[in-house]
């Protein structure tokens, strides 16, 4: 799962809109939209830390492609099904 998709999934799982998340971390909602659309791929360390805090996950959970199973279990209470 890409950072963009992971960010969107986490935000939605927390019941936050892009505007609400943006307000929590002090950026514009357009910035969040660009991250989620994959249009903006470079994220500063302070922003990553703010996103992780607002979404109640570690920075590693936002970035680590191999954390999908553990993250899915924490978010949804079950292991993802393999096709």
C-alpha positions, -999 to +999 in steps of 0.1 A: +000+000+000+014+034-009+018+062+015-010+081-002-035+052+002-023+044+037-028+081+047-063+081+033-073+048+049-060+059+083-077+093+081-110+077+071-107+050+098-104+078+124-135+095+110-116+126+099-122+147+068-092+161+050-101+195+064-102+182+100-068+164+096-053+195+080-065+217+109-051+192+134-016+194+120-015+230+107-015+226+070-040+233+042-066+207+033-051+209-002-019+196+012-036+166+026-055+161-007-022+162-026-006+137-003-036+113-007-036+118-044+001+110-047+007+145-062+030+155-034+054+127-024+080+145-003+068+149+033+089+166+059+098+149+092+078+174+113+047+168+091+051+130+093+053+132+130+022+155+132+003+131+109+013+101+129+002+119+161-031+130+148-038+096+134-026+078+165+000+056+147+037+056+145+057+072+117+068+037+108+031+027+102+028+056+078+059+047+058+066+010+061+053-010+032+058-042+052+035-031+080+003-036+061-007-068+079+000-055+114-016-021+106-047-038+091-051-060+122-049-029+144-073-009+123-099-035+114-093-063+139-085-089+113-059-101+090-063-091+054-074-119+030-051-129+003-066-134-031 
